[in-house]
């Protein structure tokens, strides 16, 4: 079972882009905000656009980011998070993505 719930509404994505703290890395852009009182666990949205590649490539990258977030958010931190992959992220190694994502979460 995942340690976070998925952001599903477009309004939530837009609100995070407008009001969240932004952190950028070579392969990712991350928006983070504090959780609402009604949030019992972290809410995460992952955006991988068609500029990344075909569906197989996008889904592979999405699964990688989900696995990294699942182990990173194991401490039960409640927050709202939006992860946007840049086009070079598909070519990045798993370890590089993990290092960037964990450092960006610490910075934000």
C-alpha positions as CSV (number, residue, x, y, z in Angstrom):
1,X,0.0,0.0,0.0
2,X,1.2,3.4,-0.9
3,X,2.1,5.9,1.8
4,X,0.5,8.7,0.0
5,X,-2.8,9.5,-1.7
6,X,-3.0,10.9,-5.3
7,X,-4.0,14.4,-6.2
8,X,-6.8,14.0,-8.6
9,X,-8.5,17.4,-9.2
10,X,-7.1,19.9,-11.7
11,X,-7.9,22.7,-9.2
12,X,-5.5,21.0,-6.6
13,X,-2.7,21.0,-9.2
14,X,-3.3,24.6,-10.1
15,X,-3.4,25.7,-6.5
16,X,-0.1,24.0,-5.8
17,X,1.5,25.7,-8.8
18,X,0.2,29.1,-7.6
19,X,0.8,28.9,-3.9
20,X,3.3,26.1,-3.3
21,X,7.0,26.6,-2.6
22,X,8.9,25.8,-5.8
23,X,12.1,23.8,-6.0
24,X,13.9,23.0,-9.2
25,X,16.5,20.4,-10.1
26,X,18.0,19.3,-13.4
27,X,15.3,16.7,-14.1
28,X,12.4,17.8,-11.8
29,X,10.3,20.7,-10.7
30,X,8.7,20.3,-7.3
31,X,5.9,22.3,-5.7
32,X,5.2,21.7,-2.0
33,X,2.7,23.1,0.4
34,X,1.5,22.3,3.9
35,X,-1.3,19.9,4.3
36,X,-4.8,20.9,5.1
37,X,-6.4,19.8,8.5
38,X,-8.5,17.3,6.6
39,X,-5.5,15.5,5.1
40,X,-4.6,12.4,6.9
41,X,-1.5,11.6,4.8
42,X,0.5,13.2,2.0
43,X,-1.2,14.1,-1.2
44,X,1.0,13.7,-4.3
45,X,0.5,14.6,-8.0
46,X,3.0,13.5,-10.6
47,X,3.0,15.2,-14.0
48,X,4.8,13.6,-17.0
49,X,4.0,15.3,-20.2
50,X,4.1,14.0,-23.8
51,X,7.3,15.9,-24.4
52,X,9.0,13.2,-22.3
53,X,8.4,10.5,-24.9
54,X,5.9,7.8,-25.8
55,X,3.5,6.1,-23.3
56,X,5.9,3.4,-22.3
57,X,8.6,5.9,-21.4
58,X,6.2,8.2,-19.5
59,X,4.8,5.3,-17.5
60,X,8.2,4.0,-16.6
61,X,9.2,7.4,-15.3
62,X,6.0,7.8,-13.4
63,X,6.5,4.4,-11.7
64,X,10.1,5.3,-10.8
65,X,9.0,8.6,-9.2
66,X,6.2,6.8,-7.4
67,X,8.6,4.3,-5.9
68,X,11.0,7.0,-4.8
69,X,8.2,9.0,-3.2
70,X,6.9,5.9,-1.5
71,X,10.2,5.3,0.3
72,X,10.8,9.0,0.9
73,X,7.4,9.6,2.5
74,X,7.7,6.6,4.7
75,X,8.0,8.8,7.7
76,X,4.4,9.8,7.6
77,X,4.9,13.5,6.8
78,X,1.6,15.1,5.7
79,X,2.1,17.5,2.9
80,X,0.8,18.3,-0.6
81,X,3.3,17.8,-3.3
82,X,3.4,18.2,-7.1
83,X,6.3,16.6,-9.0
84,X,6.7,17.7,-12.7
85,X,9.2,15.8,-14.8
86,X,11.4,17.6,-17.3
87,X,12.2,16.0,-20.7
88,X,15.7,14.9,-19.6
89,X,14.3,12.9,-16.7
90,X,13.5,9.9,-18.9
91,X,17.3,9.4,-19.5
92,X,18.3,9.9,-15.8
93,X,19.3,6.9,-13.7
94,X,17.1,5.8,-10.8
95,X,19.8,6.8,-8.3
96,X,20.1,10.3,-9.8
97,X,16.3,10.8,-9.6
98,X,16.3,9.6,-6.0
99,X,19.1,12.0,-5.0
100,X,17.5,15.0,-6.7
101,X,14.0,14.3,-5.3
102,X,15.1,13.8,-1.7
103,X,17.4,16.9,-1.8
104,X,14.6,19.0,-3.3
105,X,12.2,17.8,-0.7
106,X,14.6,18.8,2.0
107,X,15.1,22.2,0.4
108,X,11.4,22.9,0.0
